[in-house]
Amino acid sequence: MSQTMCENCRNYVYDDESDCMICEMDLDEDEMRLFLAYALPVLRFLR
């Protein structure tokens, strides 16, 4: 199984209550759009 970018992120943490890994980065629609606008070109460059 290949690693995802989430597994390398400091916001991806273990949650004791749900007994699983979760992302602590809670973005609304506008924040997600801005994040992806920055992240996608960088990820394409890294391939």
PQR file with spaces between the fields and no chain letter, atoms N, CA, C, O and H, PARSE charges and radii, in Angstrom:
ATOM       1  N    MET     1       0.859   -1.179    0.000 -0.4000 1.5000
ATOM       2  CA   MET     1       0.000    0.000    0.000 -0.0000 2.0000
ATOM       3  C    MET     1       0.900    1.236    0.000  0.5500 1.7000
ATOM       4  O    MET     1       1.862    1.305    0.764 -0.5500 1.4000
ATOM       5  N    SER     2       0.592    2.197   -0.844 -0.4000 1.5000
ATOM       6  CA   SER     2       1.408    3.405   -0.928 -0.0000 2.0000
ATOM       7  C    SER     2       0.977    4.434    0.109  0.5500 1.7000
ATOM       8  O    SER     2      -0.174    4.466    0.543 -0.5500 1.4000
ATOM       9  H    SER     2      -0.190    2.141   -1.465  0.4000 1.0000
ATOM      10  N    GLN     3       1.940    5.279    0.494 -0.4000 1.5000
ATOM      11  CA   GLN     3       1.643    6.333    1.454 -0.0000 2.0000
ATOM      12  C    GLN     3       0.929    7.486    0.762  0.5500 1.7000
ATOM      13  O    GLN     3       1.171    7.777   -0.409 -0.5500 1.4000
ATOM      14  H    GLN     3       2.875    5.253    0.141  0.4000 1.0000
ATOM      15  N    THR     4       0.060    8.123    1.501 -0.4000 1.5000
ATOM      16  CA   THR     4      -0.590    9.334    1.004 -0.0000 2.0000
ATOM      17  C    THR     4       0.105   10.541    1.602  0.5500 1.7000
ATOM      18  O    THR     4       0.914   10.405    2.519 -0.5500 1.4000
ATOM      19  H    THR     4      -0.136    7.886    2.453  0.4000 1.0000
ATOM      20  N    MET     5      -0.202   11.703    1.096 -0.4000 1.5000
ATOM      21  CA   MET     5       0.369   12.922    1.640 -0.0000 2.0000
ATOM      22  C    MET     5      -0.100   13.138    3.083  0.5500 1.7000
ATOM      23  O    MET     5       0.611   13.752    3.878 -0.5500 1.4000
ATOM      24  H    MET     5      -0.859   11.813    0.351  0.4000 1.0000
ATOM      25  N    CYS     6      -1.269   12.646    3.417 -0.4000 1.5000
ATOM      26  CA   CYS     6      -1.798   12.801    4.774 -0.0000 2.0000
ATOM      27  C    CYS     6      -0.881   12.143    5.799  0.5500 1.7000
ATOM      28  O    CYS     6      -0.676   12.682    6.886 -0.5500 1.4000
ATOM      29  H    CYS     6      -1.847   12.148    2.770  0.4000 1.0000
ATOM      30  N    GLU     7      -0.337   10.995    5.463 -0.4000 1.5000
ATOM      31  CA   GLU     7       0.502   10.274    6.415 -0.0000 2.0000
ATOM      32  C    GLU     7       1.776   11.033    6.755  0.5500 1.7000
ATOM      33  O    GLU     7       2.406   10.749    7.774 -0.5500 1.4000
ATOM      34  H    GLU     7      -0.503   10.556    4.580  0.4000 1.0000
ATOM      35  N    ASN     8       2.162   11.983    5.929 -0.4000 1.5000
ATOM      36  CA   ASN     8       3.355   12.786    6.170 -0.0000 2.0000
ATOM      37  C    ASN     8       3.026   14.125    6.810  0.5500 1.7000
ATOM      38  O    ASN     8       3.933   14.908    7.090 -0.5500 1.4000
ATOM      39  H    ASN     8       1.650   12.213    5.102  0.4000 1.0000
ATOM      40  N    CYS     9       1.775   14.400    7.044 -0.4000 1.5000
ATOM      41  CA   CYS     9       1.328   15.702    7.529 -0.0000 2.0000
ATOM      42  C    CYS     9       1.284   15.729    9.054  0.5500 1.7000
ATOM      43  O    CYS     9       0.900   14.746    9.687 -0.5500 1.4000
ATOM      44  H    CYS     9       1.038   13.763    6.816  0.4000 1.0000
ATOM      45  N    ARG    10       1.675   16.851    9.633 -0.4000 1.5000
ATOM      46  CA   ARG    10       1.646   16.959   11.097 -0.0000 2.0000
ATOM      47  C    ARG    10       0.224   17.121   11.630  0.5500 1.7000
ATOM      48  O    ARG    10       0.009   16.986   12.835 -0.5500 1.4000
ATOM      49  H    ARG    10       1.986   17.649    9.119  0.4000 1.0000
ATOM      50  N    ASN    11      -0.750   17.405   10.767 -0.4000 1.5000
ATOM      51  CA   ASN    11      -2.149   17.530   11.191 -0.0000 2.0000
ATOM      52  C    ASN    11      -2.873   16.182   11.203  0.5500 1.7000
ATOM      53  O    ASN    11      -4.022   16.103   11.638 -0.5500 1.4000
ATOM      54  H    ASN    11      -0.575   17.514    9.789  0.4000 1.0000
ATOM      55  N    TYR    12      -2.223   15.141   10.737 -0.4000 1.5000
ATOM      56  CA   TYR    12      -2.798   13.795   10.698 -0.0000 2.0000
ATOM      57  C    TYR    12      -2.356   13.079   11.977  0.5500 1.7000
ATOM      58  O    TYR    12      -1.214   12.631   12.081 -0.5500 1.4000
ATOM      59  H    TYR    12      -1.290   15.206   10.384  0.4000 1.0000
ATOM      60  N    VAL    13      -3.260   12.978   12.940 -0.4000 1.5000
ATOM      61  CA   VAL    13      -2.906   12.485   14.271 -0.0000 2.0000
ATOM      62  C    VAL    13      -3.834   11.345   14.699  0.5500 1.7000
ATOM      63  O    VAL    13      -4.921   11.161   14.152 -0.5500 1.4000
ATOM      64  H    VAL    13      -4.187   13.342   12.856  0.4000 1.0000
ATOM      65  N    TYR    14      -3.376   10.604   15.678 -0.4000 1.5000
ATOM      66  CA   TYR    14      -4.176    9.513   16.233 -0.0000 2.0000
ATOM      67  C    TYR    14      -5.171   10.065   17.243  0.5500 1.7000
ATOM      68  O    TYR    14      -4.807   10.841   18.126 -0.5500 1.4000
ATOM      69  H    TYR    14      -2.493   10.754   16.123  0.4000 1.0000
ATOM      70  N    ASP    15      -6.427    9.659   17.108 -0.4000 1.5000
ATOM      71  CA   ASP    15      -7.484   10.086   18.018 -0.0000 2.0000
ATOM      72  C    ASP    15      -7.856    8.912   18.912  0.5500 1.7000
ATOM      73  O    ASP    15      -8.342    7.884   18.439 -0.5500 1.4000
ATOM      74  H    ASP    15      -6.723    9.029   16.390  0.4000 1.0000
ATOM      75  N    ASP    16      -7.621    9.078   20.216 -0.4000 1.5000
ATOM      76  CA   ASP    16      -7.916    8.007   21.178 -0.0000 2.0000
ATOM      77  C    ASP    16      -9.404    7.682   21.253  0.5500 1.7000
ATOM      78  O    ASP    16      -9.775    6.518   21.400 -0.5500 1.4000
ATOM      79  H    ASP    16      -7.227    9.912   20.601  0.4000 1.0000
ATOM      80  N    GLU    17     -10.250    8.687   21.155 -0.4000 1.5000
ATOM      81  CA   GLU    17     -11.701    8.465   21.276 -0.0000 2.0000
ATOM      82  C    GLU    17     -12.259    7.612   20.145  0.5500 1.7000
ATOM      83  O    GLU    17     -13.064    6.711   20.381 -0.5500 1.4000
ATOM      84  H    GLU    17      -9.949    9.633   21.036  0.4000 1.0000
ATOM      85  N    SER    18     -11.835    7.895   18.918 -0.4000 1.5000
ATOM      86  CA   SER    18     -12.361    7.140   17.780 -0.0000 2.0000
ATOM      87  C    SER    18     -11.465    5.963   17.398  0.5500 1.7000
ATOM      88  O    SER    18     -11.831    5.153   16.546 -0.5500 1.4000
ATOM      89  H    SER    18     -11.181    8.627   18.726  0.4000 1.0000
ATOM      90  N    ASP    19     -10.277    5.865   18.034 -0.4000 1.5000
ATOM      91  CA   ASP    19      -9.338    4.776   17.798 -0.0000 2.0000
ATOM      92  C    ASP    19      -8.912    4.689   16.327  0.5500 1.7000
ATOM      93  O    ASP    19      -8.813    3.603   15.755 -0.5500 1.4000
ATOM      94  H    ASP    19      -9.979    6.522   18.726  0.4000 1.0000
ATOM      95  N    CYS    20      -8.664    5.861   15.734 -0.4000 1.5000
ATOM      96  CA   CYS    20      -8.187    5.894   14.349 -0.0000 2.0000
ATOM      97  C    CYS    20      -7.441    7.207   14.085  0.5500 1.7000
ATOM      98  O    CYS    20      -7.438    8.118   14.912 -0.5500 1.4000
ATOM      99  H    CYS    20      -8.745    6.743   16.198  0.4000 1.0000
ATOM     100  N    MET    21      -6.821    7.272   12.929 -0.4000 1.5000
ATOM     101  CA   MET    21      -6.106    8.482   12.529 -0.0000 2.0000
ATOM     102  C    MET    21      -7.111    9.483   11.957  0.5500 1.7000
ATOM     103  O    MET    21      -8.021    9.099   11.222 -0.5500 1.4000
ATOM     104  H    MET    21      -6.823    6.532   12.257  0.4000 1.0000
ATOM     105  N    ILE    22      -6.948   10.772   12.294 -0.4000 1.5000
ATOM     106  CA   ILE    22      -7.828   11.817   11.779 -0.0000 2.0000
ATOM     107  C    ILE    22      -6.998   13.018   11.344  0.5500 1.7000
ATOM     108  O    ILE    22      -5.853   13.186   11.765 -0.5500 1.4000
ATOM     109  H    ILE    22      -6.209   11.084   12.891  0.4000 1.0000
ATOM     110  N    CYS    23      -7.582   13.829   10.515 -0.4000 1.5000
ATOM     111  CA   CYS    23      -6.955   15.073   10.090 -0.0000 2.0000
ATOM     112  C    CYS    23      -7.514   16.206   10.950  0.5500 1.7000
ATOM     113  O    CYS    23      -8.725   16.420   11.001 -0.5500 1.4000
ATOM     114  H    CYS    23      -8.512   13.693   10.173  0.4000 1.0000
ATOM     115  N    GLU    24      -6.625   16.922   11.617 -0.4000 1.5000
ATOM     116  CA   GLU    24      -7.063   18.015   12.476 -0.0000 2.0000
ATOM     117  C    GLU    24      -7.268   19.316   11.695  0.5500 1.7000
ATOM     118  O    GLU    24      -7.693   20.319   12.267 -0.5500 1.4000
ATOM     119  H    GLU    24      -5.641   16.748   11.576  0.4000 1.0000
ATOM     120  N    MET    25      -6.977   19.305   10.429 -0.4000 1.5000
ATOM     121  CA   MET    25      -7.125   20.502    9.622 -0.0000 2.0000
ATOM     122  C    MET    25      -8.578   20.593    9.154  0.5500 1.7000
ATOM     123  O    MET    25      -8.983   19.896    8.223 -0.5500 1.4000
ATOM     124  H    MET    25      -6.632   18.490    9.964  0.4000 1.0000
ATOM     125  N    ASP    26      -9.342   21.439    9.794 -0.4000 1.5000
ATOM     126  CA   ASP    26     -10.765   21.577    9.510 -0.0000 2.0000
ATOM     127  C    ASP    26     -10.969   22.820    8.643  0.5500 1.7000
ATOM     128  O    ASP    26     -11.027   23.939    9.155 -0.5500 1.4000
ATOM     129  H    ASP    26      -9.014   22.005   10.550  0.4000 1.0000
ATOM     130  N    LEU    27     -11.077   22.618    7.336 -0.4000 1.5000
ATOM     131  CA   LEU    27     -11.191   23.734    6.403 -0.0000 2.0000
ATOM     132  C    LEU    27     -12.621   23.889    5.903  0.5500 1.7000
ATOM     133  O    LEU    27     -13.308   22.902    5.642 -0.5500 1.4000
ATOM     134  H    LEU    27     -11.030   21.710    6.921  0.4000 1.0000
ATOM     135  N    ASP    28     -13.060   25.132    5.773 -0.4000 1.5000
ATOM     136  CA   ASP    28     -14.349   25.355    5.127 -0.0000 2.0000
ATOM     137  C    ASP    28     -14.119   25.370    3.609  0.5500 1.7000
ATOM     138  O    ASP    28     -12.985   25.192    3.165 -0.5500 1.4000
ATOM     139  H    ASP    28     -12.501   25.934    5.986  0.4000 1.0000
ATOM     140  N    GLU    29     -15.156   25.577    2.820 -0.4000 1.5000
ATOM     141  CA   GLU    29     -15.048   25.511    1.356 -0.0000 2.0000
ATOM     142  C    GLU    29     -14.024   26.493    0.796  0.5500 1.7000
ATOM     143  O    GLU    29     -13.213   26.127   -0.055 -0.5500 1.4000
ATOM     144  H    GLU    29     -16.077   25.721    3.181  0.4000 1.0000
ATOM     145  N    ASP    30     -14.057   27.723    1.263 -0.4000 1.5000
ATOM     146  CA   ASP    30     -13.133   28.743    0.755 -0.0000 2.0000
ATOM     147  C    ASP    30     -11.689   28.414    1.120  0.5500 1.7000
ATOM     148  O    ASP    30     -10.789   28.550    0.292 -0.5500 1.4000
ATOM     149  H    ASP    30     -14.715   28.021    1.954  0.4000 1.0000
ATOM     150  N    GLU    31     -11.472   27.985    2.348 -0.4000 1.5000
ATOM     151  CA   GLU    31     -10.122   27.618    2.776 -0.0000 2.0000
ATOM     152  C    GLU    31      -9.614   26.410    1.995  0.5500 1.7000
ATOM     153  O    GLU    31      -8.441   26.360    1.626 -0.5500 1.4000
ATOM     154  H    GLU    31     -12.203   27.874    3.021  0.4000 1.0000
ATOM     155  N    MET    32     -10.486   25.439    1.742 -0.4000 1.5000
ATOM     156  CA   MET    32     -10.081   24.258    0.978 -0.0000 2.0000
ATOM     157  C    MET    32      -9.720   24.638   -0.455  0.5500 1.7000
ATOM     158  O    MET    32      -8.755   24.113   -1.010 -0.5500 1.4000
ATOM     159  H    MET    32     -11.439   25.480    2.042  0.4000 1.0000
ATOM     160  N    ARG    33     -10.482   25.538   -1.050 -0.4000 1.5000
ATOM     161  CA   ARG    33     -10.181   25.988   -2.418 -0.0000 2.0000
ATOM     162  C    ARG    33      -8.802   26.642   -2.472  0.5500 1.7000
ATOM     163  O    ARG    33      -8.017   26.368   -3.379 -0.5500 1.4000
ATOM     164  H    ARG    33     -11.266   25.964   -0.598  0.4000 1.0000
ATOM     165  N    LEU    34      -8.511   27.503   -1.505 -0.4000 1.5000
ATOM     166  CA   LEU    34      -7.211   28.159   -1.469 -0.0000 2.0000
ATOM     167  C    LEU    34      -6.083   27.159   -1.210  0.5500 1.7000
ATOM     168  O    LEU    34      -5.014   27.249   -1.814 -0.5500 1.4000
ATOM     169  H    LEU    34      -9.149   27.726   -0.768  0.4000 1.0000
ATOM     170  N    PHE    35      -6.327   26.215   -0.319 -0.4000 1.5000
ATOM     171  CA   PHE    35      -5.326   25.195   -0.023 -0.0000 2.0000
ATOM     172  C    PHE    35      -5.018   24.362   -1.260  0.5500 1.7000
ATOM     173  O    PHE    35      -3.851   24.133   -1.579 -0.5500 1.4000
ATOM     174  H    PHE    35      -7.195   26.142    0.172  0.4000 1.0000
ATOM     175  N    LEU    36      -6.058   23.906   -1.959 -0.4000 1.5000
ATOM     176  CA   LEU    36      -5.857   23.086   -3.146 -0.0000 2.0000
ATOM     177  C    LEU    36      -5.237   23.879   -4.293  0.5500 1.7000
ATOM     178  O    LEU    36      -4.458   23.334   -5.075 -0.5500 1.4000
ATOM     179  H    LEU    36      -7.006   24.092   -1.700  0.4000 1.0000
ATOM     180  N    ALA    37      -5.578   25.150   -4.395 -0.4000 1.5000
ATOM     181  CA   ALA    37      -4.985   25.987   -5.441 -0.0000 2.0000
ATOM     182  C    ALA    37      -3.471   26.062   -5.264  0.5500 1.7000
ATOM     183  O    ALA    37      -2.734   26.139   -6.247 -0.5500 1.4000
ATOM     184  H    ALA    37      -6.211   25.592   -3.760  0.4000 1.0000
ATOM     185  N    TYR    38      -3.009   26.040   -4.029 -0.4000 1.5000
ATOM     186  CA   TYR    38      -1.571   26.044   -3.768 -0.0000 2.0000
ATOM     187  C    TYR    38      -0.991   24.638   -3.853  0.5500 1.7000
ATOM     188  O    TYR    38       0.060   24.444   -4.462 -0.5500 1.4000
ATOM     189  H    TYR    38      -3.608   25.977   -3.230  0.4000 1.0000
ATOM     190  N    ALA    39      -1.655   23.657   -3.255 -0.4000 1.5000
ATOM     191  CA   ALA    39      -1.100   22.315   -3.100 -0.0000 2.0000
ATOM     192  C    ALA    39      -1.021   21.535   -4.411  0.5500 1.7000
ATOM     193  O    ALA    39      -0.029   20.842   -4.640 -0.5500 1.4000
ATOM     194  H    ALA    39      -2.510   23.815   -2.760  0.4000 1.0000
ATOM     195  N    LEU    40      -2.017   21.622   -5.267 -0.4000 1.5000
ATOM     196  CA   LEU    40      -2.020   20.802   -6.476 -0.0000 2.0000
ATOM     197  C    LEU    40      -0.857   21.091   -7.411  0.5500 1.7000
ATOM     198  O    LEU    40      -0.221   20.145   -7.875 -0.5500 1.4000
ATOM     199  H    LEU    40      -2.822   22.185   -5.081  0.4000 1.0000
ATOM     200  N    PRO    41      -0.543   22.349   -7.713 -0.5600 1.5000
ATOM     201  CA   PRO    41       0.631   22.585   -8.563  0.2800 2.0000
ATOM     202  C    PRO    41       1.922   22.086   -7.932  0.5500 1.7000
ATOM     203  O    PRO    41       2.802   21.597   -8.641 -0.5500 1.4000
ATOM     204  N    VAL    42       2.053   22.199   -6.621 -0.4000 1.5000
ATOM     205  CA   VAL    42       3.256   21.710   -5.935 -0.0000 2.0000
ATOM     206  C    VAL    42       3.326   20.198   -6.023  0.5500 1.7000
ATOM     207  O    VAL    42       4.397   19.644   -6.271 -0.5500 1.4000
ATOM     208  H    VAL    42       1.339   22.596   -6.045  0.4000 1.0000
ATOM     209  N    LEU    43       2.204   19.519   -5.825 -0.4000 1.5000
ATOM     210  CA   LEU    43       2.194   18.056   -5.897 -0.0000 2.0000
ATOM     211  C    LEU    43       2.485   17.570   -7.303  0.5500 1.7000
ATOM     212  O    LEU    43       3.178   16.567   -7.474 -0.5500 1.4000
ATOM     213  H    LEU    43       1.334   19.969   -5.623  0.4000 1.0000
ATOM     214  N    ARG    44       1.974   18.253   -8.309 -0.4000 1.5000
ATOM     215  CA   ARG    44       2.266   17.869   -9.697 -0.0000 2.0000
ATOM     216  C    ARG    44       3.750   18.030   -9.990  0.5500 1.7000
ATOM     217  O    ARG    44       4.332   17.218  -10.710 -0.5500 1.4000
ATOM     218  H    ARG    44       1.410   19.067   -8.170  0.4000 1.0000
ATOM     219  N    PHE    45       4.366   19.067   -9.441 -0.4000 1.5000
ATOM     220  CA   PHE    45       5.790   19.303   -9.640 -0.0000 2.0000
ATOM     221  C    PHE    45       6.631   18.208   -8.996  0.5500 1.7000
ATOM     222  O    PHE    45       7.673   17.835   -9.534 -0.5500 1.4000
ATOM     223  H    PHE    45       3.893   19.727   -8.856  0.4000 1.0000
ATOM     224  N    LEU    46       6.195   17.690   -7.856 -0.4000 1.5000
ATOM     225  CA   LEU    46       6.960   16.688   -7.131 -0.0000 2.0000
ATOM     226  C    LEU    46       6.895   15.306   -7.742  0.5500 1.7000
ATOM     227  O    LEU    46       7.699   14.448   -7.380 -0.5500 1.4000
ATOM     228  H    LEU    46       5.349   17.993   -7.419  0.4000 1.0000
ATOM     229  N    ARG    47       5.981   15.057   -8.643 -0.4000 1.5000
ATOM     230  CA   ARG    47       5.873   13.719   -9.244 -0.0000 2.0000
ATOM     231  C    ARG    47       7.050   13.383  -10.076  0.5500 1.7000
ATOM     232  O    ARG    47       7.110   12.294  -10.648 -0.5500 1.4000
ATOM     233  H    ARG    47       5.327   15.755   -8.937  0.4000 1.0000
